[in-house]
Amino acid sequence: MKLRDRILAHLRQRHYRPQDIKALGHSLALNKKERNSLKFEIRQLLSKGGIVYVQGDRLALAGEDDTRTGKIMFRQGGSAFVILDPMPGRAGANTLDEPAIQIAPEDTGVALHGDKVLVKISPRMSRARNGRPPEPQGRVASIVERASNTVVGNLVRIRNKFYVNVDDPRFVQDIAVGDPAASRIKPVPGPGDKVVVALSEWTARHKPLEGKITQCLGKTFEPGAELAGILIKHHLDPKFPADVEREVAALPSEVVATQLPGRLDYRDTPTFTIDPDDAKDFDDALSIETLDNDETRVGIHIADVSNYVRPGTALDREARGRGNSTYLVGTVIPMLPQKLSNGLCSLVEGQDRLCKAVFLTFDKKLRVTNTTFASTVIRSRKRLTYKQAYAFMFENSIAKIRALPVPPAHQTGSTGRALKELTDLELVDLQHWLRSLWKIAAKLRRERMARGSLDLDMPETKIFVDEKGYADRLERIENDESHQLIEEFMLAANEAVARLTRAHKLVSLYRVHDEPDEDKLIEYQKVLATAGVEAGDLTQRKEIVKVLAALEKHPQGYVLRSQLLRSLKKACYRATPDGHYGLAKKDYTHFTSPIRRYSDLVVHRVLAYYLIKHAGHPVPADYKFGYSAGSMASLGEHLSLTETNSAEAERESVKIKTLEFFERELSKKKKTKFDAVITDVRGAGIFIELTESMSFGFINKDSFTGDVYFPNASNTAFVGRKTKKHLKVGEHITVVVKKVDRTKRQMDFAMA
């Protein structure tokens, strides 16, 4: 039995009494080698939440004596909740099955947002409110691990003392810092500067939280300083280590002939990419061929990053550590250096590029008759934007299509040729190929939805920046047919590769989405009821499909769909093919974005192994596979964490830039009017969602115009005294920006 298992077995014994590490070693009768490993194993178990310290320095299983470990998350008002770590031996990677432990402000101790804490769970339950069931309560007993030793915030001066207001409004303590003049930082930070603070140890709640300024990032709210703050907070680095840069410099700048043996040559086959206006890199391309017997072969060609990023290199270690690219508003922190991400691996127009490909053959009834895999070399004929692709799909006038612009050069990794530079024949060919592909993709989509796949795609707001980095324009991006065309072929490729690796029992990574927790679906059903949406048994997939259809036209549709997503489990990476609930697929992986996701790069290596072992592909001189089931499982956990970190950074970037955009609106002489819908009614006013940007805000009742409004008897609407007009949920109104608080990250509006 492994030492870790022996420790847990000993702690589970009925008559066990908490011991310190030394006594535990004696009880286990460890030899010298095992005693040397004991502290390491204890640290690992403590970090994973399997065991906890009690009575000072004594060890016990988590969950004994009503104590558990978990991550504490604060609210702006000072209260918090703890997301519990899974109990020892409990299967599954998702920790959201158990209710969070609610913590009152006075019971948070010296915890800070995001810390790992030991929480003492109370037998009392919270009161039911707003349709939510009672929840367990507790208090923080101790800090297991700080989330971070540094924070970023705005330096302020109150009389002769200096403080830092942390950027994250959920960080409720201000940090006392010394006089910046004594910090030896040049230039000396002053009030209004964004600074980095190293936190001092905080051991008593009645004492102030203190820290030391270590870096000045510039003026608070300036684009450069805001970006730097996000990078530091989320441990993102736009620069690469010197050894990585040396390895990349040694790579060729273009595809060379020695790399082509064993590859299918698709350079003369119609192939193109479809991506957003502001795409920085291009992972995927589609090819289309007409075969005999009215068959059509579609190639999904994915950049062959594995050809350049070899296991064991500094480049590979760095890519693995980053886990994925992070797409902040106006910039990207890439997983791979620019020579690869924007150059050698990016499927730019008119350049030879190496790919791994999935080929799907369809008969004249658009049924898949054959699936094959290969390494290819392609040359994209056109870099299309989604808007351009949509026009080719549904606009008959070639003149109107030709007039469409290329994306601004400062926003994208490659603009491609302007459509006005293409001949009529090239434009007509593109139109024919895209319409043929959409005919197939539309059928794939109908069949997927008929199998119960959940349509969880929601409109998003894209924020575009000007050349100085300021938020310049908001645009609502719909998941229209041009997006769906690409989505269906990428899903099909991901499914095909997952089915292949599972069938051949290859060690691989899978994209897993577990079945939802029944209690969370019951809770969501109650939320729907308060919004007037009837729902049956949501554990039945068909009922969720019905709800999603009903929410498409519901005034609170976006909010309620977001709440549904939070009720489902989070997708993750795992070494076992456990299926994808949301897509209703038994087999699913990530294969189509190896420039920006390390998981996909790993799956490419698995496919390369298959092609060598089963398809007779040549063996590279420096080839090695080197993955085991254990290493793949560990890798899946790591990549799930880096994905979460990037998603949080991206959300913060969007929030900051949205506030920046609306703050700039305040300075305009002529106020922009925005269409909005009322999403909630409270005693103090109404909450709204802007229909174009999907931004949220509040209108105080004192700002209502055109009449004097009073709340109705049920407090569900404000009613005009004279006009009898109702301001209720679902009502459409026109508003202007009144106030933007970038510190609290809140916006107030007024009726236009």
N, C-alpha and C positions, 0 to 999 in steps of 0.2 A: 504494500500500500504506500502511495506517495506521501511525503511528509505533510503536505497541505491537507490531504484527506484524513491523515491521522490526527492532526490538530482539530479539525472540525468534528471528527467522531468523538474525540475526548470531550470537547465542549458540549456535545449533545447528550452526554451521559446524564442519567436521571439525578445522580447524587453529586454532580459537578458543582463546585463552588468557585466563584471567580478567583483567578490566580494572576500574579504578575508573570512576566516572561521567564524569569529565572526559575520560579516554582513550576511553571508549565514544562520547562525543559526537564526538570527532575521527574515529574509525573510521567512524562513520555519515555523516560529512560533512554535519552538520545545519546548516540556516540559523538565523538568530537566533531566529525564532519557534519553530522546532522545539527549539532548545536550551532555551528557556524552559519548554517542555512536558516536557522529558526527565525532570526530577526528579519531576514529578507521576506520569508513567507508571511510573517505577521504583518509587515508593511503592506504586502500585496493584498492580503485579506482585509485590512483596514481601509485601503484605498478603494476596494471594490464594494465596501459596505457589508461584507460577510460577517465581520466581527466588529465589536466596538469596545472602547475603554469604559469601564464603570468603576465607581468607588476610587477614582483617581487613576491608578496605573494598572488596574486589573482588567482581565479580558473576559468577554462573554459573547455569546452569539447575538447578532443583531436581532431584535424582536423580543429578547428576554427582558424582563423587568419593564415592559412597556416602552422600550427605547428602540429607535430605528435611526438609520442614517438616511440622508437625502440632500437634495439641492434646494436651498431657500431662494425664493423669488419674491422681491418686495413690490408693493404697490406704491403709488405716489403719496398716498395718505399715511404711509408708515406701517400699515399692516402687511402681512406676508403669508405665503403658503409654502409648504415643503413637499416637493415631489420625491416620494420615497424610492430608495434603491431596492432592487428585487431581493427577496429573501434568499439565503444560501440554498443552492440546489434547485432553484426554481427555473424552469425552462423558459426560453423566449427572450428576445432582445428588447422588447418594448416594456418600459417601466410605468406606463400610464394606466395600467389596469386598476390599480388601487386608488381610492380617493386621496386627494392631497390633504395634508394636515394644515389646518388654518391656524395662524399665529397672530395674536393681538400685538399691537405696537409695543406695549410694555413687556411682552414676553419674548422679544427677539434678541435680547441680550446684546452681545457685541458682534452679532452676525452682520455681514454686509451682503449686498445683492450678489447672488450666484455662488456663495460659499457652500461647501459641503459641511453639514452640521449633524450633530446628534440631537434628536428631538425626543422629548419625553411626552408621550401621548396621554392625554387626559381621558378619563371615562366619560366626560361630558361631550355632548354634540352641539354644534352650532344651531341656531334657529333657522328654520326654513324661510327663505325670502326670494322674491322675484321668480317664483316657480322652481327654484333650486332646492333639492332635498337637503336635510341636515347633513353636516360634514363633521368629521372628527377634528378636535382641537388639540393644541399642544403648546409646549414652550421649548425654546432652544436651551439645551443643557450644556453644550460645549461646541467648539469649533473643531471640526476634523481637519479641514483644509481650506485655506483662503482661495477664492476664485482667482485673485490676482494680487500682486504686491504693488502694482502701479495703477493709477487712474489718470484720466485726462479731463480737464475742466477749465473754467474761466476764472482768472485771478481777479479778486475784488479787494478793496480796502475799506474797512469800517473803522473810522477814527485813525488810530495809529497801529491797527492790527490788520493782518492780511489773511484772507481765506480763499479757498478754491471751491467754487460750485461745480460739482461733477456733471459732465455732459448728460449722463443717463439720469433722467428725472426720478428713476426708481432708487437711485442712490441717495437716500434721504438725509445723510449727514454732510454738513460742510466740513472741510478739512482746514484746520489751522496750520498755517505755514509761517516760517520766519520771514524776516525782511528780505525781499528778493535781492536787495543790494549786496547782501552777504552770501549770495548763492554762487558767486564766481561765474555766472552765466553771462555771456556777452552776445548781443546787447542785453542789458539788465531788463528782466521782465517787468511790466507795469500793469496796472489795472486795465482790464479789457483784453489782455493777452490770453491765448490758449496755451496752457502749460501741462507738462507731465509731472506727476507727483509720485514719489516713492512713499508708501504708507509706513508709518511707524507701528510698532506693536500696540494693539488696543486691547486692554485686558479688563477694563471696568466701564460700564455703561455711563456712570455719572461723570467720567472724565472725558475731555474733548478728544476727538479723533485728530491726530496730528500727522504731518508728513513733511517731506522735503522736496522742493522744486528741483527737478533734474534736467529739464529741457523746456525751451520756449519754442512753440510751433508757429507763432505769428499772431496776428490779430484775430480774435474770436469772430466767427461767422464769415471770414474770408475763405474762398474756395480751397486754397492751398492748405490753410490751417485745419479746416474741417476734414479734408481728406487725410491729412497726416494723423489727426486724432483717431479716425476710424482704423487706420493701418496699425497704429500702436495698440489700440484696445483689442483688436482681433488678431494680433501677432501676424500681420501680413507684410511681406517685404517685396517691393517691386524690383529689387536688385537680386542678382544671383551671385553665389560665391565664386571666387576666382577660379577654383578647379573646375567648376561647371562651365564657366565661360571659355576656359582653355579647351575643354573637350568639344564644345560646340564650334569653336573657331576651326578645329581640325576637320569638321565635316565639310563635304562638298557644298557648293552653293546651288547646285542644280542636279537633277537626276543624271546619272552616268550609265553608260552602256553595260558595265559589268554588273549592274543591279537588275538587269532585265531578264536573264535566263530563268525559266520556270514561271514567268508571268504571262497572262493573256494580254495581248496588245489591243487596247480599246481606244487608241488615240484617234482613229478615224470613224469611230461610232458616235452617233449623237449623244453627247453628255453635257450636263449643265448643273449649276448649283442654284438653289433658291434660299435666300436668307434675309434677315431684317436689314433695314437701311443702314443701321449702325453696327453691323457685324464686323468684328475685328479679325476673326479667323473663319475658315470654311472647312468643316470636317467631312461633309458628305456631298455626293453628287449622284444624279440619276442618269442612267443610260437606257435607251429604248431601241429594240430591234424587232422587225417583223420577220417571222420564220415561216416555214412551209405550213400548210394546213391551217392557215389563218391564226397561227399561234403568235403570241407576243412575249418577248423575253425582256424583263426589266432588271437592270443591274443596280444594286445599291452599293456604291463604291465609297469606302470609308478610308480616310487618310491612314497610311500604313506607318504610324508613329513607331511601332515596334521595330521597324527596319533600322531606325536611327537611335532609339533609346534602348540600350542593351542592359540586361540585368547586371548588377554589381558595379556599374559605373557611378561616378559622382553625379552625373546627370539624372540617372535613375533614382538614386537615393534622395535627391532634392525633389524630384517630381512626386515620389511616394510621400515624402514629408508634407508637401503642400496638399496633396490629395486631389486637388481640382483647381481650376481657375476661379477667380472671384470677380464678378462683373458689377463694379460700382458705377454709379451714374457718371458718364463721361469718360470713364477709364476702365481698364482691366488689369488685375494683378494675375499674370498668367502662370500656369503650371509649368510651362516650358519657355525657355528664352525665345526672344522675338525671331531669331533666325529660323527657328523651327515653327513656332506657333503662327507667325505671320508670313513665313517664307517657305522653307523646304517642305513642310507638312501641310500647308494651307492650299486647298484646291483652287487656286486662283485661275482666272481666265487666261487661256492661251499658253499655259506652261505644263510641261510633262510632270506628272505626279504619280507616286507609287501608292497603291491602295490594297486593302483587303476587301473582297466583294462577296455579296450574297446575290445569286441569280434566281429569280422567280419566273417560271414559265407559265403563261396563262393560255387556256384554249379559247376558242371563239365565244364561249359562254362565260368567259372571264373566271374560270376555275383554275386553281393552281394545279398543274400537272407534274411539275418537277422543281426541285430545289437543289442547287449546287453551290459550292463555295470555291473561291480561287483567289490568288494574288493577281493583281492587274496593274497596268500602267495606263493612265488616261490623260487626256488633254481637254479641259473644260472649254466648250465653245462659247459659253456665256455665263457671266455672274448676274443672276436676276435677283431683284428685290421681290418681296411678297407682293407689293403693289403692282410691279411690272408683270409678275406671273398671273395675278388676278385679272389684269387687263387682257392678257393673251387668252385666258380661259373663257372670258365672257364678253369681250369687246370685239365686234366684227370689223371695225374701221382700223385698217393698218395705219392710216394717217394719225389717228388719235393715239394709238399705241406708240408710234414713233416719237410723238411729242412728249412722252413721259420723261422726267429728268433723272439724272443719276444722283445718288446720295451725295451730300457734301463731303469733300475729301477729308476734312478734319474729324469726321465722325466715324469713318470706316477704315478697315484694313485694305480694302480695294474697291474702287468704284466700278470697275469694268468699263467696257466701251459704252458710250451713249447709244441708245437705240436708234437715234437719228443717223448714226454712222453705219448701220446695217443695211444691206440691200433688201429689196422687197422679198426676194426668195428666202433669205435668211429669216426674216420676220414671219413669213408664212409657214416655214418649216417649224420654227419654235411654237407657233400657234397650234399646228397639227400635233406635235409631240406632246405638248402640255395638255391638250384636250383629250388625247388618247390616254395619257397617264391618269387624268382626273376621272375618266370613265371607270378605270380599274380601281382607283383609290376610293371612289364613292361607293362601289360595291363592297370593298373590304370594310369600309366604315359601317355600312348598313348591317352587314353580317356580324360585326363586332358588337354593335349596340343590341342586336337581336339576341346575342348570347348573354346579355346582361352587363356589358361594360358600362361603367358609370361615366357620364359626361361631366367631368369635374373641371373642364377648362373654363376659365372665367376671363372676361375682358381685363386687360391690364393698362395702366397708364405709363406710357413711355415719357421720360423726361429728357429733353435734348438741351445741351449746353452750348453757349456761344464759344468763340475762340479763346476767351479769357477764363472759361470754366464756370461761368454763372448760369444758373437755370434760365433758359431762354424761352422754352416752349413745352407745353404739355400736349400729348396726343394719346387719345384712347385707341388701343390696339385690340381689334376684335379677332377672335379665332375663326377667320373666314375660310373659304374653300382653298385658298392658296396655302394657308397653314396646314389645313387638314390633309391636303395632297401629300406634303412632306411627312406629316405625322404618321399617316397610315403605312407608308413604305418603311419608315424607320422602325415602327412597331413590329412590322412583319419581319424585318431583318433581325431585330433583337430576339423575337420569338424563335425564329429559325435556328439561330446560333445556340440559344438555350436548349432547344429540343435536341440538337446535335450533341452538345456536351453531356447532357443527361443520358441520352441513349447510349453513348459510348463510355459512360461512367468516368469521364475526365474530371480531374480536380479543377474546379473553376469557381468564379464568383457569380452570384445571381442577385437580381434586384427583386426583393421580397416585400410584399405588402400583406400582412397578416389579416385574418378575419377580425372585424371590429368587436369590441367588448359590448356585451348585451346591455349592461347597466348604463353605459354612455349613450347607447341608442335610445333607451327608455327616457333618459334625461333630455335628449335632443327632441324626442317626440313631444315632451311637455313644452319645450321652447316653441316648437311649431304651433302647438295649440294656442299659446298666448298671442301668436301672430295671425291666428285665424286660418291656419293650414291644417287640414285634416290628414292624418297619416295612419296607415295600418301598422302591422307588425314589421318594424324596420329591420328585424333580423332576416326577413325575406328580401332578397335582392330586388325583386320586382317592385316592392313598395318604395325602396329608395329611388328607383328609376322614376316612379310616378311623382315622388316629391320633387325631384330635380326638374321634371317637366313643369310642375306647378309653379316652381320658384322663378322660372324664366320671365314671367309677367308680373310677379309679385313686387310691390313697392319696396319691400325689404329683402328682395331676392339676393342681392350681393352679400349682405350681412348674414343672412340665413345660410347661404351656401358656404360662406367662410366658417360658420359655426359647425356645419356638417363636416367640413374637412378636419376641424379640431376634434370632432367626435370619433373620427376614424383613426386607426393607428398610423404611425409614421412609417413610410417605406424605408428600407434599409438595405445594406449589402450583407449577404450571408453566403457561406460556402455550401449551403444545401438548397436544392431547388424546391422551395416551399410554396411557390405560386404567387400570383399577384391578384389580390382581391379586387382592387379598383378597376383593373383592365379585364377581369374575368379570364385570366390566362393561367394555365397550369405551368407553362414554361415561359420564363422571362428573364432577361439579363440586360445589361447595358453594354452595347457594342459600337454605337454609332457616333460617339464623341470623344475619341482618344486624345485629341489636342487639349481638351479642357477637363477630362475626367480620367484619373489614373485607373479606376475600375475598368474602363473600356480598354485601356492599354493592356491590362492584365488579360482580359478576355481575348484580345487579339493574339497574345502569346499562346493562349490555350488553342485557338484556332490554328495558329502556325504549327503547333505540335501535332494537331490532327492531320493537317495537310502533309506533313513530313511522314507521319506514321502510316497514313491510310490512303493518301492520294499521290504518293511518289514525288513530292516536291523536293528539290535539292536541299541538302543540309548546309546551312551557313558554317563557315570555318570556325567561328567563335560561339557556336550555338550551345545553349544549355537551357533547360526548362526550370528545374529547381523548385517547383512548388509542391507542398504537401498539404493534406487536408487541414492540419493544425495551423500552418503558416497562412493558408488562405482564410481560415476563420478569423485569425488575429487581424489580418489585413482588412477584412470586411468591417470589423469593429472600428478600426482606425479611420477608414474612409467614410463611415457613417458619421463620425465625429467631425471630420474636416468639412464635410458637406453641411452639417448643421452650423458650424462656425461661419462659413461663407454666406449661408442664407441669412444669418443674423446681421452680418456686415452689410449685405446688399439691402436688407430692409431698412437699416439705419441710414444708409446712403440715400435711399429713396425718400425717407421721411425728412431728412435735412434739406434735400434739394427741393422738395415740395414746399416746405416752409419758406425757403429762400425765394422761390418763384412768387408766392403770394405776398411776401414782404415787399418785393419789388413793385407789386401791384399798388401798394399803398402810396407810393411816391408819384403815381400817375395823376395828372390833372383830371383827365376824363376816366372815371372809374369803369372798369370792365364789369359787365353784368354776367352772372353765371346762373345757369339753370340748376335747380336743386330739388331734391325730394325729401320730405320730412320722414325721418326714420324712428324718432322716439319723441314722446311728449313728457316733460317733467314740470314740476311746480315753478321752476325758475325760468323756463323757456323751452326751446325745441332743439333737438339734434337733427342735423341735415347731412345729406351726402350729395356732393356735386355730381351731376349725371355724366359730365364729360370726363372729368379727371378722377372720379371716384374718391375724392378727398373728403374728409369728414370735418365738421365744425359745429359750432353752437351759436344760437341766436337768443340773446337774453330777451325776456318778454318786454323789457323797457324799450327795445329797439323796434317793436312791431309798429307798422305805419298804416295810415288810412282809416284807423278806427281805434277804439279802446277795447282791448281784448281781456276776457276773463276765462279762467279754466271752467269747464263744464262740471257737472255733478260727479261724474265718474273719473274726472281728472285724466281723460284720454284725448282731450282736444282743447284748444283755446277758441272762444267764440266771440266774434265782434258784437259790441253792444248795439250798434245801429244797423250794420250791414248783415248781421247774423252769419257772416262768413266763418267757416270752420277751418282752423289750422290743425289738421289731424294727420296721423301717420298715412303716408301714401300721397299726400297733397303735394302738387308741384308748385314751386314758387321761384321767384327770381331774386338773387341776392348780390351784395357787393361785400368785399373784404372790409372789415372794420378794425381788427386788431390781430397781430401775429406775435405770439410769445414763443420765441425760439428756444428759450431756456426750458420752459415747461413743455414745449413742443405741442402747443395748442393754438387753434385759430378761432376767432369770433367773427361772425358775419352780421350784416344788417339787411333788412328787407330793402330791395331796390325800389 
